Amino acid sequence: MHRTNRAGFKAGALKDGLDKASGEFIAIFDADFVPDPDFCARLCHFSVQKR
């Protein structure tokens, strides 16, 4: 998602993103943060079923 209107700066971007987001879980990262490959599985281990 790219905003052309910078109203509210980071807080405004967060609000816009949350207004458009759907789902039970939402993860928000800073631009310079790279999560581990198993981040979602470790965070939401109770909802992930192994196949």
PDB file with SEQRES, HELIX, SHEET and CRYST1 records, atoms N, CA, C and O in Angstrom:
SEQRES   1 A   51  MET HIS ARG THR ASN ARG ALA GLY PHE LYS ALA GLY ALA          
SEQRES   2 A   51  LEU LYS ASP GLY LEU ASP LYS ALA SER GLY GLU PHE ILE          
SEQRES   3 A   51  ALA ILE PHE ASP ALA ASP PHE VAL PRO ASP PRO ASP PHE          
SEQRES   4 A   51  CYS ALA ARG LEU CYS HIS PHE SER VAL GLN LYS ARG              
HELIX    1 AA1 PHE A    9  LYS A   20  1                                  12    
HELIX    2 AA2 PHE A   39  LEU A   43  1                                   5    
HELIX    3 AA3 HIS A   45  SER A   47  5                                   3    
CRYST1    1.000    1.000    1.000  90.00  90.00  90.00 P 1           1          
ATOM      1  N   MET A   1       0.852  -1.164   0.000  1.00  0.00           N  
ATOM      2  CA  MET A   1       0.000   0.000   0.000  1.00  0.00           C  
ATOM      3  C   MET A   1       0.902   1.233   0.000  1.00  0.00           C  
ATOM      4  O   MET A   1       1.890   1.289   0.732  1.00  0.00           O  
ATOM      5  N   HIS A   2       0.563   2.189  -0.803  1.00  0.00           N  
ATOM      6  CA  HIS A   2       1.324   3.441  -0.871  1.00  0.00           C  
ATOM      7  C   HIS A   2       0.359   4.602  -0.688  1.00  0.00           C  
ATOM      8  O   HIS A   2      -0.646   4.711  -1.390  1.00  0.00           O  
ATOM      9  N   ARG A   3       0.681   5.466   0.265  1.00  0.00           N  
ATOM     10  CA  ARG A   3      -0.157   6.646   0.501  1.00  0.00           C  
ATOM     11  C   ARG A   3       0.477   7.859  -0.156  1.00  0.00           C  
ATOM     12  O   ARG A   3       1.675   8.096  -0.002  1.00  0.00           O  
ATOM     13  N   THR A   4      -0.315   8.626  -0.885  1.00  0.00           N  
ATOM     14  CA  THR A   4       0.181   9.881  -1.434  1.00  0.00           C  
ATOM     15  C   THR A   4      -0.072  11.018  -0.447  1.00  0.00           C  
ATOM     16  O   THR A   4       0.602  12.046  -0.502  1.00  0.00           O  
ATOM     17  N   ASN A   5      -1.030  10.843   0.446  1.00  0.00           N  
ATOM     18  CA  ASN A   5      -1.347  11.824   1.472  1.00  0.00           C  
ATOM     19  C   ASN A   5      -0.619  11.425   2.753  1.00  0.00           C  
ATOM     20  O   ASN A   5      -0.872  10.347   3.289  1.00  0.00           O  
ATOM     21  N   ARG A   6       0.273  12.267   3.248  1.00  0.00           N  
ATOM     22  CA  ARG A   6       1.059  11.931   4.433  1.00  0.00           C  
ATOM     23  C   ARG A   6       0.429  12.450   5.726  1.00  0.00           C  
ATOM     24  O   ARG A   6       1.123  12.584   6.733  1.00  0.00           O  
ATOM     25  N   ALA A   7      -0.854  12.739   5.714  1.00  0.00           N  
ATOM     26  CA  ALA A   7      -1.526  13.265   6.904  1.00  0.00           C  
ATOM     27  C   ALA A   7      -1.353  12.302   8.077  1.00  0.00           C  
ATOM     28  O   ALA A   7      -1.601  11.103   7.952  1.00  0.00           O  
ATOM     29  N   GLY A   8      -0.932  12.835   9.199  1.00  0.00           N  
ATOM     30  CA  GLY A   8      -0.759  12.010  10.388  1.00  0.00           C  
ATOM     31  C   GLY A   8       0.559  11.271  10.431  1.00  0.00           C  
ATOM     32  O   GLY A   8       0.862  10.611  11.425  1.00  0.00           O  
ATOM     33  N   PHE A   9       1.343  11.363   9.386  1.00  0.00           N  
ATOM     34  CA  PHE A   9       2.652  10.708   9.305  1.00  0.00           C  
ATOM     35  C   PHE A   9       2.541   9.219   9.647  1.00  0.00           C  
ATOM     36  O   PHE A   9       1.676   8.536   9.099  1.00  0.00           O  
ATOM     37  N   LYS A  10       3.400   8.694  10.547  1.00  0.00           N  
ATOM     38  CA  LYS A  10       3.365   7.248  10.856  1.00  0.00           C  
ATOM     39  C   LYS A  10       2.024   6.829  11.458  1.00  0.00           C  
ATOM     40  O   LYS A  10       1.476   5.787  11.099  1.00  0.00           O  
ATOM     41  N   ALA A  11       1.505   7.638  12.367  1.00  0.00           N  
ATOM     42  CA  ALA A  11       0.215   7.303  12.987  1.00  0.00           C  
ATOM     43  C   ALA A  11      -0.902   7.296  11.941  1.00  0.00           C  
ATOM     44  O   ALA A  11      -1.799   6.455  11.993  1.00  0.00           O  
ATOM     45  N   GLY A  12      -0.844   8.225  11.003  1.00  0.00           N  
ATOM     46  CA  GLY A  12      -1.839   8.264   9.935  1.00  0.00           C  
ATOM     47  C   GLY A  12      -1.731   7.055   9.025  1.00  0.00           C  
ATOM     48  O   GLY A  12      -2.742   6.502   8.591  1.00  0.00           O  
ATOM     49  N   ALA A  13      -0.492   6.644   8.737  1.00  0.00           N  
ATOM     50  CA  ALA A  13      -0.286   5.452   7.916  1.00  0.00           C  
ATOM     51  C   ALA A  13      -0.814   4.213   8.628  1.00  0.00           C  
ATOM     52  O   ALA A  13      -1.431   3.350   8.003  1.00  0.00           O  
ATOM     53  N   LEU A  14      -0.573   4.125   9.931  1.00  0.00           N  
ATOM     54  CA  LEU A  14      -1.075   2.997  10.711  1.00  0.00           C  
ATOM     55  C   LEU A  14      -2.598   2.974  10.692  1.00  0.00           C  
ATOM     56  O   LEU A  14      -3.196   1.918  10.485  1.00  0.00           O  
ATOM     57  N   LYS A  15      -3.231   4.120  10.904  1.00  0.00           N  
ATOM     58  CA  LYS A  15      -4.696   4.185  10.886  1.00  0.00           C  
ATOM     59  C   LYS A  15      -5.246   3.764   9.530  1.00  0.00           C  
ATOM     60  O   LYS A  15      -6.190   2.977   9.458  1.00  0.00           O  
ATOM     61  N   ASP A  16      -4.660   4.284   8.454  1.00  0.00           N  
ATOM     62  CA  ASP A  16      -5.118   3.914   7.113  1.00  0.00           C  
ATOM     63  C   ASP A  16      -4.958   2.416   6.875  1.00  0.00           C  
ATOM     64  O   ASP A  16      -5.853   1.767   6.334  1.00  0.00           O  
ATOM     65  N   GLY A  17      -3.819   1.877   7.281  1.00  0.00           N  
ATOM     66  CA  GLY A  17      -3.585   0.445   7.097  1.00  0.00           C  
ATOM     67  C   GLY A  17      -4.570  -0.403   7.880  1.00  0.00           C  
ATOM     68  O   GLY A  17      -5.087  -1.394   7.364  1.00  0.00           O  
ATOM     69  N   LEU A  18      -4.834  -0.022   9.122  1.00  0.00           N  
ATOM     70  CA  LEU A  18      -5.777  -0.784   9.944  1.00  0.00           C  
ATOM     71  C   LEU A  18      -7.206  -0.675   9.416  1.00  0.00           C  
ATOM     72  O   LEU A  18      -7.990  -1.616   9.537  1.00  0.00           O  
ATOM     73  N   ASP A  19      -7.540   0.473   8.831  1.00  0.00           N  
ATOM     74  CA  ASP A  19      -8.872   0.636   8.228  1.00  0.00           C  
ATOM     75  C   ASP A  19      -9.070  -0.320   7.054  1.00  0.00           C  
ATOM     76  O   ASP A  19     -10.191  -0.754   6.787  1.00  0.00           O  
ATOM     77  N   LYS A  20      -7.988  -0.648   6.355  1.00  0.00           N  
ATOM     78  CA  LYS A  20      -8.081  -1.508   5.170  1.00  0.00           C  
ATOM     79  C   LYS A  20      -7.784  -2.977   5.471  1.00  0.00           C  
ATOM     80  O   LYS A  20      -8.074  -3.849   4.651  1.00  0.00           O  
ATOM     81  N   ALA A  21      -7.215  -3.251   6.628  1.00  0.00           N  
ATOM     82  CA  ALA A  21      -6.797  -4.613   6.969  1.00  0.00           C  
ATOM     83  C   ALA A  21      -7.993  -5.482   7.349  1.00  0.00           C  
ATOM     84  O   ALA A  21      -9.019  -4.994   7.824  1.00  0.00           O  
ATOM     85  N   SER A  22      -7.830  -6.767   7.125  1.00  0.00           N  
ATOM     86  CA  SER A  22      -8.841  -7.723   7.570  1.00  0.00           C  
ATOM     87  C   SER A  22      -8.105  -8.951   8.089  1.00  0.00           C  
ATOM     88  O   SER A  22      -6.953  -9.199   7.731  1.00  0.00           O  
ATOM     89  N   GLY A  23      -8.760  -9.687   8.904  1.00  0.00           N  
ATOM     90  CA  GLY A  23      -8.143 -10.886   9.442  1.00  0.00           C  
ATOM     91  C   GLY A  23      -8.109 -10.847  10.955  1.00  0.00           C  
ATOM     92  O   GLY A  23      -8.381  -9.823  11.581  1.00  0.00           O  
ATOM     93  N   GLU A  24      -7.774 -11.965  11.511  1.00  0.00           N  
ATOM     94  CA  GLU A  24      -7.757 -12.102  12.962  1.00  0.00           C  
ATOM     95  C   GLU A  24      -6.477 -11.545  13.575  1.00  0.00           C  
ATOM     96  O   GLU A  24      -6.495 -11.043  14.698  1.00  0.00           O  
ATOM     97  N   PHE A  25      -5.363 -11.630  12.841  1.00  0.00           N  
ATOM     98  CA  PHE A  25      -4.070 -11.171  13.343  1.00  0.00           C  
ATOM     99  C   PHE A  25      -3.496 -10.124  12.397  1.00  0.00           C  
ATOM    100  O   PHE A  25      -3.635 -10.228  11.179  1.00  0.00           O  
ATOM    101  N   ILE A  26      -2.856  -9.125  12.969  1.00  0.00           N  
ATOM    102  CA  ILE A  26      -2.199  -8.092  12.178  1.00  0.00           C  
ATOM    103  C   ILE A  26      -0.814  -7.883  12.767  1.00  0.00           C  
ATOM    104  O   ILE A  26      -0.681  -7.680  13.973  1.00  0.00           O  
ATOM    105  N   ALA A  27       0.209  -7.928  11.943  1.00  0.00           N  
ATOM    106  CA  ALA A  27       1.579  -7.674  12.376  1.00  0.00           C  
ATOM    107  C   ALA A  27       2.059  -6.403  11.693  1.00  0.00           C  
ATOM    108  O   ALA A  27       1.862  -6.219  10.492  1.00  0.00           O  
ATOM    109  N   ILE A  28       2.681  -5.540  12.456  1.00  0.00           N  
ATOM    110  CA  ILE A  28       3.171  -4.276  11.934  1.00  0.00           C  
ATOM    111  C   ILE A  28       4.672  -4.210  12.211  1.00  0.00           C  
ATOM    112  O   ILE A  28       5.108  -4.352  13.353  1.00  0.00           O  
ATOM    113  N   PHE A  29       5.454  -3.993  11.156  1.00  0.00           N  
ATOM    114  CA  PHE A  29       6.909  -3.946  11.279  1.00  0.00           C  
ATOM    115  C   PHE A  29       7.427  -2.610  10.793  1.00  0.00           C  
ATOM    116  O   PHE A  29       6.856  -2.002   9.887  1.00  0.00           O  
ATOM    117  N   ASP A  30       8.508  -2.158  11.395  1.00  0.00           N  
ATOM    118  CA  ASP A  30       9.232  -1.010  10.885  1.00  0.00           C  
ATOM    119  C   ASP A  30       9.888  -1.406   9.565  1.00  0.00           C  
ATOM    120  O   ASP A  30      10.121  -2.590   9.320  1.00  0.00           O  
ATOM    121  N   ALA A  31      10.181  -0.445   8.731  1.00  0.00           N  
ATOM    122  CA  ALA A  31      10.728  -0.726   7.404  1.00  0.00           C  
ATOM    123  C   ALA A  31      12.066  -1.452   7.458  1.00  0.00           C  
ATOM    124  O   ALA A  31      12.397  -2.197   6.535  1.00  0.00           O  
ATOM    125  N   ASP A  32      12.836  -1.253   8.514  1.00  0.00           N  
ATOM    126  CA  ASP A  32      14.157  -1.879   8.584  1.00  0.00           C  
ATOM    127  C   ASP A  32      14.168  -3.185   9.372  1.00  0.00           C  
ATOM    128  O   ASP A  32      15.240  -3.732   9.630  1.00  0.00           O  
ATOM    129  N   PHE A  33      13.008  -3.691   9.758  1.00  0.00           N  
ATOM    130  CA  PHE A  33      12.921  -4.941  10.508  1.00  0.00           C  
ATOM    131  C   PHE A  33      12.647  -6.100   9.563  1.00  0.00           C  
ATOM    132  O   PHE A  33      11.747  -6.027   8.725  1.00  0.00           O  
ATOM    133  N   VAL A  34      13.419  -7.163   9.698  1.00  0.00           N  
ATOM    134  CA  VAL A  34      13.214  -8.369   8.891  1.00  0.00           C  
ATOM    135  C   VAL A  34      12.911  -9.510   9.861  1.00  0.00           C  
ATOM    136  O   VAL A  34      13.804  -9.952  10.584  1.00  0.00           O  
ATOM    137  N   PRO A  35      11.659  -9.996   9.888  1.00  0.00           N  
ATOM    138  CA  PRO A  35      11.314 -11.076  10.822  1.00  0.00           C  
ATOM    139  C   PRO A  35      11.940 -12.402  10.393  1.00  0.00           C  
ATOM    140  O   PRO A  35      12.243 -12.610   9.218  1.00  0.00           O  
ATOM    141  N   ASP A  36      12.126 -13.287  11.363  1.00  0.00           N  
ATOM    142  CA  ASP A  36      12.598 -14.637  11.058  1.00  0.00           C  
ATOM    143  C   ASP A  36      11.572 -15.335  10.169  1.00  0.00           C  
ATOM    144  O   ASP A  36      10.384 -15.024  10.246  1.00  0.00           O  
ATOM    145  N   PRO A  37      12.006 -16.271   9.330  1.00  0.00           N  
ATOM    146  CA  PRO A  37      11.083 -16.962   8.424  1.00  0.00           C  
ATOM    147  C   PRO A  37       9.923 -17.656   9.150  1.00  0.00           C  
ATOM    148  O   PRO A  37       8.835 -17.786   8.590  1.00  0.00           O  
ATOM    149  N   ASP A  38      10.150 -18.098  10.385  1.00  0.00           N  
ATOM    150  CA  ASP A  38       9.090 -18.795  11.114  1.00  0.00           C  
ATOM    151  C   ASP A  38       8.340 -17.875  12.087  1.00  0.00           C  
ATOM    152  O   ASP A  38       7.692 -18.354  13.017  1.00  0.00           O  
ATOM    153  N   PHE A  39       8.429 -16.571  11.875  1.00  0.00           N  
ATOM    154  CA  PHE A  39       7.809 -15.599  12.773  1.00  0.00           C  
ATOM    155  C   PHE A  39       6.323 -15.885  13.004  1.00  0.00           C  
ATOM    156  O   PHE A  39       5.874 -15.978  14.146  1.00  0.00           O  
ATOM    157  N   CYS A  40       5.575 -16.022  11.928  1.00  0.00           N  
ATOM    158  CA  CYS A  40       4.124 -16.231  12.067  1.00  0.00           C  
ATOM    159  C   CYS A  40       3.814 -17.553  12.751  1.00  0.00           C  
ATOM    160  O   CYS A  40       2.919 -17.620  13.594  1.00  0.00           O  
ATOM    161  N   ALA A  41       4.528 -18.579  12.406  1.00  0.00           N  
ATOM    162  CA  ALA A  41       4.291 -19.892  13.012  1.00  0.00           C  
ATOM    163  C   ALA A  41       4.574 -19.851  14.516  1.00  0.00           C  
ATOM    164  O   ALA A  41       3.831 -20.438  15.302  1.00  0.00           O  
ATOM    165  N   ARG A  42       5.644 -19.162  14.917  1.00  0.00           N  
ATOM    166  CA  ARG A  42       5.963 -19.078  16.347  1.00  0.00           C  
ATOM    167  C   ARG A  42       4.978 -18.187  17.087  1.00  0.00           C  
ATOM    168  O   ARG A  42       4.616 -18.478  18.227  1.00  0.00           O  
ATOM    169  N   LEU A  43       4.546 -17.115  16.458  1.00  0.00           N  
ATOM    170  CA  LEU A  43       3.620 -16.192  17.102  1.00  0.00           C  
ATOM    171  C   LEU A  43       2.226 -16.792  17.239  1.00  0.00           C  
ATOM    172  O   LEU A  43       1.561 -16.614  18.260  1.00  0.00           O  
ATOM    173  N   CYS A  44       1.796 -17.495  16.217  1.00  0.00           N  
ATOM    174  CA  CYS A  44       0.428 -18.028  16.175  1.00  0.00           C  
ATOM    175  C   CYS A  44       0.443 -19.549  16.165  1.00  0.00           C  
ATOM    176  O   CYS A  44      -0.375 -20.175  15.491  1.00  0.00           O  
ATOM    177  N   HIS A  45       1.364 -20.142  16.905  1.00  0.00           N  
ATOM    178  CA  HIS A  45       1.539 -21.605  16.871  1.00  0.00           C  
ATOM    179  C   HIS A  45       0.262 -22.372  17.187  1.00  0.00           C  
ATOM    180  O   HIS A  45       0.081 -23.492  16.708  1.00  0.00           O  
ATOM    181  N   PHE A  46      -0.609 -21.796  17.972  1.00  0.00           N  
ATOM    182  CA  PHE A  46      -1.835 -22.497  18.341  1.00  0.00           C  
ATOM    183  C   PHE A  46      -2.821 -22.615  17.197  1.00  0.00           C  
ATOM    184  O   PHE A  46      -3.695 -23.482  17.220  1.00  0.00           O  
ATOM    185  N   SER A  47      -2.695 -21.744  16.178  1.00  0.00           N  
ATOM    186  CA  SER A  47      -3.651 -21.787  15.063  1.00  0.00           C  
ATOM    187  C   SER A  47      -3.078 -22.433  13.812  1.00  0.00           C  
ATOM    188  O   SER A  47      -3.788 -22.579  12.817  1.00  0.00           O  
ATOM    189  N   VAL A  48      -1.824 -22.819  13.840  1.00  0.00           N  
ATOM    190  CA  VAL A  48      -1.181 -23.451  12.683  1.00  0.00           C  
ATOM    191  C   VAL A  48      -1.212 -24.954  12.840  1.00  0.00           C  
ATOM    192  O   VAL A  48      -0.749 -25.490  13.847  1.00  0.00           O  
ATOM    193  N   GLN A  49      -1.753 -25.633  11.853  1.00  0.00           N  
ATOM    194  CA  GLN A  49      -1.799 -27.090  11.902  1.00  0.00           C  
ATOM    195  C   GLN A  49      -0.715 -27.638  10.988  1.00  0.00           C  
ATOM    196  O   GLN A  49      -0.572 -27.197   9.848  1.00  0.00           O  
ATOM    197  N   LYS A  50       0.040 -28.594  11.489  1.00  0.00           N  
ATOM    198  CA  LYS A  50       1.065 -29.238  10.654  1.00  0.00           C  
ATOM    199  C   LYS A  50       0.394 -30.230   9.728  1.00  0.00           C  
ATOM    200  O   LYS A  50      -0.522 -30.950  10.125  1.00  0.00           O  
ATOM    201  N   ARG A  51       0.854 -30.262   8.502  1.00  0.00           N  
ATOM    202  CA  ARG A  51       0.269 -31.194   7.522  1.00  0.00           C  
ATOM    203  C   ARG A  51       1.192 -32.344   7.294  1.00  0.00           C  
ATOM    204  O   ARG A  51       0.882 -33.237   6.505  1.00  0.00           O  
TER     205      ARG A  51                                                      
END                                                                             
